[in-house]
Amino acid sequence: MPNDLTDTGPTPYHTPRFDALVAEAGRIATGLGHGHTGAEHLLLAVVRDPDAVPTRVLAELVEPADIEKRLLALMTSPAYHENR
């Protein structure tokens, strides 16, 4: 197992959930009319999956629906497109 950031050891494999979340992030981007898939699309896909570990952790701190609402507000705002 690599013990520092310069050791490039074997690349970890993708889990089926990871692949599904990446695919969902792409669908979200397409659905919003975005020509790119970014971290914001991936975060939205994650918070929409109540069984994802990050969502379960976030749910202990905030309401995932509030994160989704805020992300969508930002991602559909004129300022979002101006900063691209």
N, C-alpha and C positions, 0 to 999 in steps of 0.2 A: 504494500500500500504506500503511495507517495506520501512523504512527510513534509514537503514544502512546496511552495507555488511554482518552483522552477522544475520540479520533477514531473515529467509528462506521462508517466505510467499509462496503463491501458485506459481507453475512453470508456466511461460508464455506459451501460446500455440504457435505452429509453424504455420506460414502463408503458404498458398500454394506456394508463390514465394520462401520462404525459403526452403521448401522441394524440390522444383524443382532445386534450386541452389545447394543444397547438392547432389542431384542425379546427376546433371550435373558435379559436381566436381569429383564424382566417375567415371563417364564415361571418363572424361579427364584423370584421373589417369590411368585407364585401357588402354586408347588409347595411352598413353605414355609408357606403359609397366611397370608402377610403381605398386608395391605391397602394397601400402598404399595410403590413401587420406589425404592430409595435408592442412594446411592453404593456401599454395601456389596454390593448385588446386581450392580451394574455391575462392580465389581472382581472379584467371583466369576466373572462371565461372561468377563471379560478373561483371568483366569489359567487358565480352562479352554480358551482358544484358544491353542494353542502357537505359532501363526503370527503372532499379534498382536505388534506392535512392543513394547508395554510388557511383555508376557510374556517376550519374548526378552531384554529388558534385565534384568528381575527374575531370570530364570533364571541370569544371570551372577553374581548375588549370593546368591540363596536358591533353594530348591526350590519351584516353583509349587504342587506338591501340598501342601507344608507350609502355604502361605498359605491354600489352599482348606480344608484341615482345620481351621485355626484360625478362619477366618471362619465356617465352618459350626458349629463349637462355640459361638462367641459368638452367632451369629444364632438358634440354637435354645435358648439358655439363658434361664432366667427373668429374669435381669438385663436382657437385651436388650429384653424386652417391658415391663419396669418403666420403662425409660428412654424409652419412646416418647411 
